[in-house]
Amino acid sequence: MDHTAGIIFAAALTGDGTGRPLSGDDIADQIRDNALAWVHLDGRHEAARQWIETELDYLDPLIIDALLAEETRPRLVEFDKGALMILRGVNLNADAQPEDMVSIRLWIDPSRIITVQRRPLKAVRDIQDRLAAGNGPKDAGEFIGQISARLFERMEPVMTEMHERLDDVEERVMDEPSIAERQEITSLRKQAIIFRRYFAPQRDVIAYLRTSEMDWLTTGHRRRLQENLDRITRYLEDLDAIRERAQIVKDELANALADRMNKNLYVLSLVAAIFLPLGFLTGLLGINVGGIPGADMASAFWIFLAILTAVSAAQIWFFKVMKWL
């Protein structure tokens, strides 16, 4: 089997923001050299595992397993002069949900960068384009800063969309509350919970990396990481705000629906209260026994109808006096 079959992209980083593409045996030679090289692999390809085990045999097996694992959570593990990082970005692939976040696994040290994906991630393509344009990462520390920045920047439109959706739902609830809005509110809260589950550990990864003692991270790199940390922290605060607002909107919807139901029940109660004595009178006079007043009078029906009208008017007046109507 061709061990390079699982390699999506490989380049030698020249230190001036550009990258020289690598292929074939040049990839393995550059990785063994002290010059910085970046290799990006497809974790679903069996050749990717064989290449990592062959060319990076000095790595702990646990790290290799983490690079190729099907399911991961964001974390950071230091190992000698390098670090294993696992980050996630929103899923912007076609026909995918943004909260189905895509992971990228990195092994990074002063002379090599190994990244592994199982699904396409636009942030990786961004770094390739920046290298081609001459403004890519110059060293390993800058690579971390740029890849994390690209991941977090692509979260911004998703967060904005969630805020706009919540604004729309809130406006509809205020104008014309409907039970159909519950599904949208529940969907927003669920999406915010999923995002937060992955954003929170990523914040911890960046915070830990910013204060780590790896000597290839300079002060400039740490400042860039601080900016990324501030951004992911703001996203977490936004997610908390979305969850709280969604709960408030849900409570407002429940109150509006309850008020509407209470109003309907109130009207029905008034109607029932008005017709209760009328029904009693008609039922009483409708019994088939002797002694019914007015049974022999031609105008008895109209007199009784006037009595019912007077009783109804008296009830309505009483309800108004008691402020029930």
C-alpha positions in Angstrom: 0.0 0.0 0.0 1.2 3.5 -0.8 1.6 5.1 2.6 1.3 8.6 1.1 -2.2 7.8 -0.1 -3.8 9.2 3.1 -1.9 12.5 2.8 -4.2 15.4 1.6 -1.6 18.2 1.7 2.1 18.5 2.6 4.4 21.5 2.6 7.7 22.7 3.9 7.2 26.0 5.7 10.0 28.3 4.6 9.7 30.9 7.5 8.6 33.8 5.3 4.8 33.0 5.2 5.0 30.7 2.2 5.1 26.9 1.8 6.9 24.7 -0.6 4.6 21.8 -1.6 5.9 18.3 -0.9 5.1 14.9 -2.4 6.3 11.4 -2.4 9.5 10.6 -0.4 10.2 14.3 0.1 7.4 14.3 2.7 9.1 11.7 4.9 12.6 13.3 4.4 11.3 16.7 5.4 9.5 15.3 8.4 12.8 13.7 9.7 14.7 17.0 9.1 14.8 19.8 11.6 13.2 22.2 9.1 9.5 22.9 9.7 7.0 20.9 7.7 3.3 20.5 7.7 1.5 17.3 6.7 -2.3 17.1 6.6 -3.9 13.6 6.5 -7.3 12.0 6.0 -8.0 10.1 9.2 -10.5 7.8 7.4 -7.8 6.4 5.2 -5.9 3.3 6.5 -2.7 4.6 4.9 -2.8 7.6 7.2 -2.4 5.4 10.3 0.4 3.4 8.7 2.2 6.6 7.7 2.0 8.1 11.2 3.1 4.9 12.8 6.1 4.7 10.4 7.2 8.3 10.3 6.3 9.3 13.8 7.2 6.1 15.6 8.7 8.1 18.5 5.2 9.3 19.5 3.3 7.6 22.4 0.8 5.1 21.1 -1.9 6.9 23.0 -1.2 10.1 21.0 -1.4 8.2 17.7 -4.7 6.7 18.8 -6.0 10.2 19.7 -5.0 11.5 16.3 -6.9 8.8 14.5 -9.8 8.3 16.9 -13.3 8.4 15.5 -14.8 10.4 18.4 -12.8 13.1 20.2 -13.3 16.0 22.6 -11.2 19.2 22.6 -8.1 18.8 24.8 -4.3 19.5 25.0 -1.6 17.0 26.0 2.1 18.0 26.2 4.7 15.4 25.3 8.4 16.3 25.5 8.8 19.4 23.3 5.5 18.9 21.4 1.8 18.9 22.1 -1.3 17.0 21.0 -4.2 19.4 20.4 -7.7 18.5 19.4 -10.0 21.4 18.4 -13.4 21.6 16.7 -15.0 24.0 14.2 -18.5 24.5 13.1 -19.6 22.2 10.3 -20.0 24.4 7.2 -20.1 21.5 4.8 -23.1 21.1 2.4 -26.2 19.6 3.9 -24.7 19.6 7.4 -25.8 21.1 10.7 -23.4 23.7 12.1 -23.6 22.1 15.6 -22.3 18.8 14.2 -18.9 20.2 14.8 -15.9 18.9 12.8 -12.7 18.0 14.7 -9.1 18.6 13.8 -6.3 16.7 15.6 -2.8 18.2 15.7 0.6 17.1 16.7 2.9 20.1 16.8 6.5 20.6 17.8 9.2 23.0 16.6 10.0 21.1 13.4 6.8 19.3 12.4 3.1 19.9 12.2 0.8 16.9 11.7 -2.9 17.5 11.3 -5.6 14.9 10.8 -9.2 15.4 9.7 -12.1 12.9 9.2 -14.3 15.5 7.5 -13.4 18.5 5.4 -12.6 21.6 7.5 -12.6 25.0 5.9 -10.1 26.4 8.3 -7.4 24.1 7.0 -8.1 25.3 3.5 -7.7 28.8 4.7 -4.2 28.1 6.0 -3.3 26.5 2.6 -4.5 29.6 0.8 -2.6 31.9 3.1 0.6 29.9 2.4 0.0 30.2 -1.3 -0.5 34.0 -0.9 2.6 34.4 1.2 1.0 35.4 4.5 0.8 32.0 6.1 2.3 30.8 9.4 6.1 31.3 9.7 6.6 28.8 12.5 4.8 26.3 14.7 3.6 28.8 17.2 2.1 31.0 14.5 0.4 28.0 12.9 -1.5 27.3 16.2 -2.5 30.9 16.4 -3.7 31.0 12.8 -5.6 27.7 12.7 -7.4 28.5 16.0 -8.2 32.0 14.8 -9.7 30.6 11.5 -11.7 28.1 13.5 -13.1 30.7 15.8 -13.7 33.3 13.1 -16.0 30.9 11.2 -18.1 30.6 14.4 -19.0 34.3 14.2 -21.7 34.0 11.4 -23.3 31.0 13.2 -23.6 33.0 16.5 -25.0 36.0 14.6 -27.6 33.8 13.0 -28.6 32.3 16.3 -29.1 35.8 17.7 -31.2 36.8 14.7 -33.4 33.7 14.9 -34.0 34.4 18.6 -34.8 38.0 17.8 -37.4 36.9 15.2 -39.0 34.4 17.6 -39.2 37.0 20.4 -40.9 39.4 18.0 -43.4 36.8 16.9 -44.1 35.9 20.5 -44.7 39.5 21.4 -47.0 40.2 18.4 -48.9 36.9 17.9 -47.9 34.1 20.3 -48.3 30.6 18.8 -47.7 27.2 20.2 -45.6 26.5 17.0 -42.9 28.8 18.4 -42.0 26.3 21.1 -40.2 24.1 18.6 -38.0 26.9 17.4 -37.2 28.0 20.9 -36.3 24.4 21.9 -34.2 24.0 18.7 -32.2 27.2 19.6 -31.6 26.1 23.2 -30.5 22.7 22.1 -28.1 24.2 19.5 -26.6 26.5 22.1 -26.1 23.6 24.6 -24.3 21.6 22.0 -22.0 24.5 21.0 -21.2 25.2 24.6 -20.3 21.6 25.2 -17.5 21.9 22.7 -16.6 25.6 23.1 -15.9 25.4 26.9 -13.1 22.8 26.6 -11.6 24.7 23.6 -11.3 27.7 25.8 -9.5 25.6 28.4 -7.1 24.3 25.7 -6.2 27.8 24.5 -5.9 29.1 28.1 -3.6 26.3 29.0 -1.5 26.6 25.9 -1.1 30.4 26.4 0.5 29.8 29.8 2.5 26.6 28.9 6.3 26.6 29.1 7.0 25.3 25.7 10.0 27.4 24.5 8.8 27.5 20.8 5.9 29.7 21.9 7.1 33.3 21.9 5.5 36.3 23.5 3.9 37.2 20.2 2.4 33.8 19.9 0.9 34.1 23.4 -0.6 37.5 22.6 -2.3 35.9 19.5 -3.5 33.1 21.7 -4.9 35.6 24.2 -6.9 37.2 21.4 -8.3 33.8 20.4 -9.0 33.1 24.1 -11.0 36.4 24.4 -13.0 35.5 21.3 -14.0 32.0 22.4 -14.8 33.4 25.9 -17.1 36.0 24.2 -18.8 33.2 22.3 -19.4 31.3 25.5 -20.9 34.4 27.1 -23.1 34.8 24.0 -24.3 31.2 24.2 -25.2 31.6 27.9 -27.1 34.8 26.9 -28.9 32.9 24.1 -29.9 30.1 26.5 -31.2 32.6 29.1 -33.0 34.7 26.5 -34.5 31.6 25.0 -35.8 30.5 28.4 -37.3 34.0 29.0 -39.0 33.9 25.6 -40.3 30.5 26.3 -41.7 31.6 29.7 -43.2 34.7 27.9 -44.8 32.4 25.3 -46.2 30.1 28.0 -47.6 33.1 29.9 -49.2 34.5 26.7 -50.8 31.2 25.8 -52.0 30.8 29.4 -53.5 34.3 29.3 -55.2 33.5 26.0 -56.6 30.3 27.4 -57.7 32.0 30.7 -59.5 34.7 28.6 -61.3 32.1 26.6 -62.3 30.2 29.7 -63.4 33.5 31.3 -65.7 34.3 28.4 -67.2 30.8 28.5 -67.7 31.1 32.3 -69.6 34.4 31.8 -71.8 32.9 29.2 -72.5 29.9 31.4 -73.2 32.1 34.4 -75.7 34.2 32.4 -77.6 31.2 31.0 -77.5 29.2 34.2 -80.6 31.0 35.9 -82.3 31.2 32.5 -81.9 27.5 32.1 -83.2 26.9 35.6 -86.3 29.0 35.0 -87.1 27.4 31.6 -86.5 24.0 33.1 -88.7 24.7 36.1 -91.6 26.0 34.0 -91.2 23.3 31.5 -92.1 20.4 33.8 -95.3 18.7 32.8 -97.4 19.1 36.0 -100.4 21.2 36.9 -100.2 24.7 38.5 -97.8 26.3 36.0 -98.4 30.1 36.2 -99.9 31.5 33.0 -100.7 28.2 31.4 -104.1 29.6 30.3 -102.9 33.1 29.4 -102.4 33.9 25.7 -99.7 36.5 26.5 -97.9 34.3 29.1 -95.0 33.5 26.7 -94.2 37.1 26.1 -94.4 38.0 29.8 -92.0 35.1 30.6 -89.7 36.2 27.8 -89.6 39.7 29.3 -88.8 38.3 32.7 -85.9 36.3 31.2 -84.6 39.5 29.5 -84.9 41.4 32.8 -83.0 38.6 34.7 -80.2 38.7 32.0 -79.9 42.5 32.2 -79.8 42.3 36.0 -77.0 39.7 35.8 -74.9 41.8 33.4 -75.4 44.9 35.7 -74.3 42.8 38.7 -71.2 41.5 36.9 -70.2 45.1 35.9 -70.7 46.3 39.5 -68.5 43.4 40.8 -66.0 44.2 37.9 -66.3 40.7 36.6 -67.1 42.0 33.1 
